[in-house]
Amino acid sequence: SPKVSAVRRTSITGAPGAGKTAIAELYGEALAASDLRAARPQDPSRILRVNVRPTWLDASDLLGAVHPLTSNFQPSVSGVFQQLIAASEEFTRHGAASGVWPVIFDDADQSPMQAWFADVLRSERGARPQRTLRVFTPHAADTQSAWLRWSELELSPAVRWVATWGGGLHEPGAAVRAFAPVITLRQD
């Protein structure tokens, strides 16, 4: 299907003020609108913009974690976990007719992306159209947890990853550079 074979990952770099965030948001809107125009009106919740924080150190900052005292899984405030669930559920129902789900990481250089995005990088390397992402260990969570059924999540091929890099503290590592083509914006 065209959606599965389309570019699924993009990095946008450039100096501060070059328009990286604006381009990433327009790109996300264009991706979502092109897939949705015939089927249903554009749904802004399909496009998730995540402001990367300097405190992010691992996947729990991106997706969430099981609280050690209560055994309840708590999704991260980033919203990425819920976005991945929605994309996965839609792909399960509609297959290749699913709409695109852009996830934009703004200022990805605020924290080492290879740390907080490592689990996604590993799961995206598979050969299947959907890849399994282990979010948390099911037996570590309360058996009544509303999130238990998504402890392992099939990543939809309709998810599009976009990251902006502004020359901040952390340069993308080799695994991140190999993951996505880079578009460099110049201010002139």
N, C-alpha and C positions, 0 to 999 in steps of 0.2 A: 504494500500500500504506500501511497506517496507520503503519508504522515510518518510512518515508521522510518522511511529512508531519508527524510528531510534532515537538515542540520539540526541537531538536538542540543548543541552546546556552543556558546559564544562568549568570548571575553572581549571587553572594550577597555582600552587603555588610553591615557592621555593626561595632559597637565590639568590641574584644577581650573575649572571654568571652560573647558573645551566642549562641554555638552554631553559627557558620557552618560549621565543619569537620564537626561532628556531623550537621548537616542535609544537607550535601553528600554525606557518606558514606551516610546513610540514603536519600537521593534516588537515589544510584547503585545501591544494593542493590535498591531498589524497581523501578527501571527494568530492571535485569538480571533480577530475579525474575519480573516480569510477562511478559517474553518467553520465559523459560526454563521456566516451571512445567509446561507441557504437553509440551515436547519432551525436556527432560533436566534433571537436577538443577542447581541454581545452582552455577556455577563461580566461586569467588572471584577467580581470575586474570583474569576478564573485567573486573573493576573495578580500575582503576589509579589510585592516589593518588600525585601527584607534589608533593613539597615544592619550591616555587620558591626558588631561591637568589639572593642579591643579586648574585652574580658573573655571572649570565646576561646575555649581550650580544647574541646572535644565534641563529639556528636551529640551529647546531652544538651549542649547550648543550642544546637540546631533543631533537634527532634524532641528532646525531653528525656526524662529518666524516672526510674522507680525510686520513690522516697524510701530511704533505709529504715525509718521508724514505722511508717504506716503501710508499707508495701503497696502503695497506690502509685500507678504510673501517672506522672504529671507531664503533659505535653509542654514543650517550650513555648514561650510567648511569641516566638518568631512566626508561628502559624504554618510552618513548613510541613509538619506531621499531618495536620488536618488537610492541607492542600494535596499532599500525596495520597491520602485516603480517598478524597473526592475524585482525583484523577484515576486512581486504580478502580474504584467502583464504576465510574463511567466507562472505562475501557472494558471492564468485565461485561457490562450490559451492551455496549455498542461496538466493541472491537475497533476496526480501522475507521469507523465513522465517528469516533470520539473527536471532540474538539481539542485544541491545543491548550495546555496549561503552563504558561510561562511563569517561572520563578526567577526573580531578579535579585541578585545579591549586590546591593549598592555598597561601594567602598570595601570590597572583599579584602583589600590589603590592610585593613585595620587589625586583623588577627591572622595567624598562619592558616590559610585555607586548607592546606594538606592535613591539618589536625582536626578541624571540626567537620570537614567534608570527606574525610578519608573513607568512611563506611559507604557513602554514596559512590565515590570513585571506584571502590572495589566491586560493588554490585553492578555498576554500569559496564564493567569489562566483559560481562558474559555475552554469549553469542545469541541467546534467545531474545525475542522482541520484548519480553518482560523480564525483569531481573529482581531477585529476591533481596530485600534489605532487612536485616535483623535489627529491629529498633530496640528491643529489650528482651531479656530472658523471661519466657512466660512463667516458669516456676518461681521466679523471684517476686512476681506481682500477686496481689490479692486475686483470688479466683472469681470474685465478683466485680472486678474492674471492668468498666465500660470499654476500655481500650484493649482488652486482652486478645480479642480476635485479630488485632492488627500488630501483634508483637513481631511478626514477620510480615512484611508488606511487599507485594509485587509492584515494582515501579512501572508505571505506565509508559509506553514509548511515546505517548502524547505530551509528556512533561518536557519542557524546553528550559534549560539552565542558561542564564545569562549573568555574567559577573562584570562589574566595573572595577577598574584598578586605577588609582590616581597617584601612583608613586609614593604611597604611604610607607608605613614601617615594614611591611612584609611583602616581599616579592613572591610571585607564584613559584612553587617548586616544580621540578621536572614533571611530576605526575599530573599536576594541574595544567601545565603548559601543553602536555601531550593530550590532555582531555578535551581541549576546546581550541578552535581557531581564534586568533587574536586580531582584532581590528584596532588600529591605533589612530586616534583623532589628533589633528594638529589644530592649534588655535587660529592660525592664519587661514 
